[in-house]
Amino acid sequence: MRSRLAPLLSRAEASQPPPREVCALRKSIGQSDGVVIASPEYAHGVPGSSKHALDWLVGSVEFPGKPVAVINTSPRAIHADAQLREILIAMSAKLIEMGPIAVPYDAKEIAFDLTLSDKLRAALSDLIEAMQAP
């Protein structure tokens, strides 16, 4: 019987390479100049799948210092956006501060909202500028 204080993974298990999907994610992040994250809110927080993907990047060499833009996918979602930004700061992302951008779910609303398109254009311009900075 394993002690409650024993590690969850044995040393042999911990020394195994990550799954190939994680290697592909890290490679993709490493080859990118910047990252845009548009995450929904689930139960007043970052969805588990989004958090899990970020967890696989913690401690990786590909992510720290990477310019990252965050787009909130719902005007009513405020908790996940704040949590996501805090997670990215802890992960040493170069967070692009672009003010709150909340994208509605309705495609027609997105297409005809000139204020939103101006905000998105400005945010992407800021991200490109950060990606080009030394």
C-alpha positions in Angstrom: 0.0 0.0 0.0 1.3 3.4 -1.0 1.7 6.0 1.6 -0.4 9.1 1.3 2.7 11.2 1.2 4.3 9.2 -1.6 4.6 10.9 -4.9 1.8 10.1 -7.4 4.3 9.2 -10.1 7.3 7.0 -9.6 10.6 8.4 -10.7 10.5 6.1 -13.8 7.1 7.4 -14.7 8.1 11.0 -14.2 11.2 10.7 -16.4 9.1 9.5 -19.4 8.7 11.9 -22.3 5.4 13.7 -22.5 2.7 12.4 -24.8 3.2 13.2 -28.5 0.3 15.6 -28.5 2.1 17.6 -25.8 5.3 17.5 -27.8 3.4 18.8 -30.9 1.9 21.6 -28.8 5.2 22.7 -27.4 6.8 22.5 -30.9 4.0 24.6 -32.4 4.3 27.2 -29.6 8.1 27.2 -30.0 7.8 27.9 -33.8 5.2 30.7 -33.3 6.1 34.3 -32.9 3.0 34.9 -30.7 -0.1 33.3 -29.4 -3.8 34.4 -29.4 -6.0 32.7 -26.8 -9.7 33.0 -27.0 -11.1 31.0 -24.2 -14.7 30.7 -23.0 -15.7 30.8 -19.3 -17.0 27.7 -17.6 -18.4 27.7 -14.1 -16.8 31.1 -13.5 -13.4 29.9 -14.5 -11.0 28.8 -17.2 -12.3 25.6 -18.8 -10.4 22.5 -17.6 -9.2 21.7 -21.1 -7.7 25.2 -21.6 -6.0 25.1 -18.2 -4.8 21.5 -18.9 -3.1 22.6 -22.2 -1.5 25.5 -20.4 -0.3 23.2 -17.6 1.6 21.1 -20.2 3.5 24.3 -21.1 4.5 25.2 -17.6 8.2 24.6 -17.2 8.7 24.3 -21.0 11.3 26.3 -22.7 9.0 27.3 -25.5 6.5 29.5 -23.7 8.2 32.0 -21.4 8.5 35.4 -23.0 6.1 34.5 -25.8 3.8 37.5 -26.7 0.2 36.4 -25.9 -3.0 38.2 -26.6 -6.2 37.2 -24.7 -9.6 37.6 -26.2 -12.6 37.1 -24.0 -15.2 35.1 -25.9 -18.3 36.4 -24.0 -19.2 39.9 -22.9 -20.6 38.5 -19.6 -17.6 36.4 -18.8 -15.3 38.2 -16.4 -13.9 35.5 -14.1 -12.1 33.3 -16.6 -10.5 36.3 -18.4 -8.9 37.5 -15.1 -7.9 34.0 -14.1 -6.4 33.3 -17.5 -4.3 36.5 -17.4 -3.0 35.6 -13.9 -2.1 32.1 -15.1 -0.2 33.6 -18.2 1.7 36.1 -16.0 2.7 33.2 -13.7 3.9 31.3 -16.8 6.1 34.3 -17.8 4.1 35.1 -20.9 4.6 38.6 -22.5 1.0 39.5 -22.0 -0.2 42.1 -24.5 -2.4 44.6 -22.6 -5.0 45.7 -25.1 -8.0 46.5 -22.9 -11.0 44.3 -22.6 -12.2 42.8 -25.8 -15.3 40.6 -25.4 -16.4 38.8 -28.6 -20.1 37.9 -28.7 -21.2 34.4 -29.9 -23.4 35.7 -32.6 -21.6 35.8 -36.0 -23.9 38.6 -37.4 -23.3 40.7 -34.3 -19.5 40.2 -34.7 -19.6 41.0 -38.5 -21.6 44.3 -38.1 -19.9 45.6 -34.9 -17.4 48.2 -36.2 -16.2 49.1 -32.7 -15.4 45.4 -32.1 -13.5 45.1 -35.4 -11.5 48.3 -34.6 -10.6 46.8 -31.2 -9.6 43.5 -32.7 -7.5 45.1 -35.4 -5.8 47.3 -32.7 -5.2 44.2 -30.5 -3.7 42.2 -33.4 -1.6 45.2 -34.4 -0.2 45.4 -30.8 0.5 41.6 -30.9 2.4 41.9 -34.2 4.4 44.8 -32.8 5.3 42.8 -29.7 6.3 39.8 -31.9 8.6 42.0 -34.0 10.3 43.6 -30.9 13.8 42.2 -30.1 
